[in-house]
């Protein structure tokens, strides 16, 4: 049975712990801003190129960073015995997973707002479509990274193993998401695989807002697909949560 109080207690505990981890806080809030600033500097004389690729990377950076932070933090909860002590109480596994999701989700919201504000208002990133949609996609990408991080933490024994999931799950999506090469120019097999990966739809939505003044049905389709992946990852995270560590 779901208990709202248990969920919120878990969320508060995670946020308290992270507030004392200054390196993680810096990674969450400073790294996306630094990366976007470096990208702007790289293309300082090629504003059109910056405007074309920056929105997509504004989605990829939060996704990657939140995946890393969430997977490592959740795994740390497992290895130090905190999660096991909580699970021997009458608290449902869904309470724990939703608590993690809320805590990291709040951080994802703040991270996306900060990175988007810097990219749009300080670095002058220009898009044809509504700027709020860019911020919204960056937010759900960060939430996607959070959900995936919680899910994959069940399959790692150490923090190093959690980091190893990045080249296995993140880098292939980056290569075939449509940022480096349009999907219709890829080999048929890779194109088919790309349409099964969430980052493809997130990047597609951000690429559409660069050139479309009005949001198309395809852009909203991309949003719903990414949200479906988030829900699926949260459900799988609850299903794979073990009562006892091995």
Secondary structure, DSSP 8 states (H G I E B T S, - for coil): ---HHHHHHHHHHHHHHHHT-HHHHHHHHHHHHHHHHHHHHHTTT-HHHHHHHHHHHHHHHHHHHHHHHHHHHHHHHHHTTHHHHHHTSS--HHHHHHHHHHHHHHHHHHHHHHHHHIIIIIS----SS-HHHHHHHHHHHHHHHHHHHHHHGGG-SSHHHHHHHIIIIIHHHHHHSSSSS-GGGS-HHHHHHHTTSHHHHHHHHHHHHHH-SS--HHHHHHHHHHHHHHHHHHHHHHHH--SS--
